[in-house]
Structures are given as C-alpha cells and as structure tokens.
Amino acid sequence: MGIKVLIADDHKVVRRGLYFFLRTQEDIEILGEAENGKEAVELANELQPDIILMDVMMPVMNGIEATKVIKEQNPHMKIIILTSFSDQDHVIPAIKSGATGYQLKDVEPDELVKTIRNVHLGQNHVHPKAMSHMMSHMTDQKQENNLVEQLTKREREVLSEITNGKSNKEIADSLNITEKTVKTHVSNILSKLHLADRTQAALFAVKHKL
C-alpha cells in the first residue's frame, strides 16, 4: 500500500508542482488537493489520507488552525507543515497544533520525499531552521519555569493579587499584611522574574497560569 497524501496550499502552481512530482514516487499516492484550511479539514475527513502537506498562510482557515482541527478529529493523521516561513511565530504554533513535520518550500524534492516517508514511519521531521526556534523556545520556557520556582508562597499570592489589578493597599487588606510588606514582596517579585513593572508581572502570571 502506498502512502496516501493530501496537498493543502492556496497556490495552484505549488499544488500542481507537488502533485506532478510526488506522483512519480511509486510508494506515494495523491488523494486530493485543498486550496484552503477549511477544505483541507473536509477532505481529510472524507479521504482519510496518511499524510497531509499543509501550507500555513491560506484563506478561510489557515494551516495551523486546520492542523489543530484535523488532529482533534483524526488523531492518527500525520501533518507536515510545508511553508516559506521558518520564524518562531509560525514554527511554535504549528508544532503545538499537532504537526509531526515542518519543512520549508525551498527544500530539495528528494528531501521532501524523505520527510514524507520518515513521518509515515512515525518519526518527527523538522527543518534545521525550524528546529533551532523550537530549541530556543524550550530553553526560554525552562528558564522562565526556573524563575517561577524561586518565588515564595506569599510572593505567588501577591502576584496573583497583582494580576487581579489590586493596589498595594488592597493587597495588604486581602492578605492581612502591611502595605510596606506588600511593597517588599512586589520588589522581590520583579527582581526574581527580571521584570520592569507590575504590568509585566501580571502578563507573566497570566502566561504561566499563576
């Protein structure tokens, strides 16, 4: 049985190019083509491909949103993001949405075929440029988690109150401590988290669900 592939890209030239090249591979069968994310979701459910080559920037529904929906409805399907973008704003959301592979459109044709085969075998395959962003993101997350662990229980309570938009006096009344003590805790929080002000502290707390 060949690897059943669905192509999703809003540029017809790209779709046609992929179609005519991939159909020359004996172990790859092209089931269909989608020109936007919504159509990709519909065809995925209808055709049940093994692999979906998914562009990111598409009308109606983008590739990242489509990937998330498809993975929710068909967890067994494997999606390879095939795009021109290798920046962190595209790589991280794509991987988080459930993509198994991430490849750039300037990839050599044989390398793309290798990616399809590897992903079909259950391996993750991410372009080196995209991988560097993933590693950087993971490092940043780890560093931020380490900073959070430095906060005392009381400092976390104060940070939670800051997130609720309370003033130092309101926090003092809520936690039954003096306003001076609150100021000390706020100063310690900003110092430990390397933040400039209360607004950044509130955003940090929301991001880390503190």
Buried (B, 14 or more C-beta within 10 A) or exposed (E): EEBBBBBBBBEEEBBEBBBEBBEEBEEBBBBBBBBBBBBBBEBBEEBEBBBBBBBBBBEBBBBBBBBBBBBEEBEEBBBBBBBEBBEBEBBBBBBEBBBBBBBBBEBEEEEBBBBBBBBBEEEEBBBEEBBBBBEEBEEEEEEBEEBBEEBEEBBBBBBBBBBEEBEBEBBBEBBEBEBEBBBBBBEBBBEBBEBEEBEEBBEBBEEBEB
